[in-house]
Amino acid sequence: MKFTPIILALMLLLAARSRRDAKLGQQILGSWTGQAVGYGRMTFAPDGGFSFVDNYTTNISAGTWQIKDGDWIVKITNAPFLHGPSPAGPETRSKIVSIDAHKFVYISGGRTATLSR
């Protein structure tokens, strides 16, 4: 009985995180550009997939994305380059600082990056 308040508090915390992750997941959908993605466009789909299209070549990379505990997790699963496809990349995890309809700010590897629509 005396653990009931602690269990309820933990359940509420988990539910709040889950709702925040779902909201961030909706906000990230669509296409983004900016120095963080070089000279190209990154597009996030509702099914958890993404693509990156380079503005100067025909290179198109693809992978998966998710939001977990306020972090943006990306894994490249297909990255063709000029001399054929490269192996899938490691999973990268970045902390989301803020995201709205026009600007997406995150921290990756200790550096702040901004994408825009």
Secondary structure, DSSP 8 states (H G I E B T S, - for coil): -TTHHHHHHHHHHHHHHHHHHHHHHHHH-EEEBSGGG-SEEEEE-TTSEEEEEESSSS-EEEEEEEEETTEEEEEEEEEEETTEEE----EEEEEEEEE-SSEEEEEETTEEEEEE-
